């Protein structure tokens, strides 16, 4: 994907799957919303969620989004360091609100700073 196509996918409002490792090393994957802000992906979390303990123990995560199938598929895979934070930057909530998404319910956040990005623009992705 081009940079603008990748940004369009990450700001589309679609859900993604967050993959983390439990403290004992077992995998944990869960659907989640996300907000792109300042080259980081912010994932809303409710208090006490398993993924908070996961990133505290193993501070690395993956986010996967997939649209379409066959020759029209368009995957985005992000991997990088992840950290649990109590409050999102003010711009995160503003970005979400501008896209019609209320994230005020989130009591905590996971901030993923992608170091590895894999994306592919199948015909399902519009040119941006």
N, C-alpha and C positions, 0 to 999 in steps of 0.2 A: 504494500500500500504506500501511497505517497503520504507525506506528513499530514496534509489536510484531510485525506481519507481516514487516516488513523485517528485523528482528533474527532472527526465526525462520528466514527464508530464508538469512541469512548464517551462521547457526550450525547449519544442517541437516546438515552433513557432506558436502554435494554438492560436486562439483568445479566450478571456474569456469575461464574463459579469461582469462589475463593478456595484455594487449597493451602492448607497449613499442615504441620506435623504436631501431633499430640506430644506431651512431655515424654511419653514412653516410646515415641518414634512412629507410632501408627499414623497413617494418613487421615486427614479430616477435610472434607470438601462440603461446601454449603453455598446455595444460591445467595446472591447479594446484589444490592444496588451499589452504585459507585458514583463518585464525583471527581472529575479531573480538575486539578488546581495546581498551578506552578510546577508543572512537570512531575507531579506526584498523583497517585490515585488514592482517594480517600474513601474508605468503606465504613458505613455506619454500623454500629454495634449496640446491642442492649447490654445493660449491666449484667455481669456474671456469665457472659457467653463463653463457651469453650474456646473459641478462637483467640480470645484475649490471653488466656493462659498459654495457648500454643505459641503465639508470637513472643511472649515473655521468655519462654524457654528456648525456642528455635526462631530467632528473629529473621526469617526468610519466608516468602510466600510467593504463590503464583496466582494470577487471575487469568481466566479463560473466557472469551466471548466467542460465539459461533453463530453465524447467520447463513442460511441457505444450505444446499446440499449438492453433491455431485459437482459439475463444472461451475456451479454458481456459488459454491461455498466461500465464505470469507471469515477465516479465523483470526483472532488476535490473542496472543499469549504474552503475558508480561511476567517477568520474574525479577525479584530483587529483595533488598532488605525491607523489613516491615517492623513497625513499632506501634504499640498501643498508646494512644493519647486520650486524655480526659475530654479535651475540647478541640474542636476543629478550628482552623483559622477562619476568621469572619468571612473571607472570600469564598470559602467552601460552601457555606450555607447560602450565600448570595448566588453563586453559580447554580446550585440546585434549584433555588426558588425561581431564577430566570428561566429555567427549563420546566417549570410547573411541577416541581417535586418538593414536597415538604419533608425535610430531614430533621426537623426540630425534635423528633421523638428519640433520636440517637443519644444515648447517655455516654457513649465512648466512641472512639474512632480507631481504625487501623490505617496508618499512612504507609503506603507501599511506594518506594522509590525505584522504578524500573531500571535495572541494569542490563537486562536481556529482553529484547522485543522480537517476536516473530509475528509477522502478519502477511496475509496474502489477499489480494484484491481479485476475487472471482467476479463474475459478471453481476453478482448480487449487490456490489458496492457501486454507488454512483460516483462519478468523477467529481472531485471537489475543487 
